[in-house]
Amino acid sequence: MCLTTEALAVFLNLIIASSGMTMSEDRIIIHATDRDTHWVLAEGEWCTMAPQFDRFERVATLRQRTQ
């Protein structure tokens, strides 16, 4: 998932009160309660793999329940 710089700024303003954050020129790490989420600057947009990781975790949980 990728966002423009402006959209990411709006998103971060919404969540900043509830979690910490580490920033560098090309990476933002949001320190959430479940795990850290990394946003990386790529070709002018900020991208994260967080939705895919969430999906992988749900599938892994379902597989454990069926075994």
Secondary structure as UniProt FT lines:
FT   STRAND          2..3
FT   HELIX           5..15
FT   TURN            16..18
FT   STRAND          20..23
FT   STRAND          27..31
FT   STRAND          36..42
FT   TURN            43..44
FT   STRAND          45..47
FT   HELIX           50..66
//
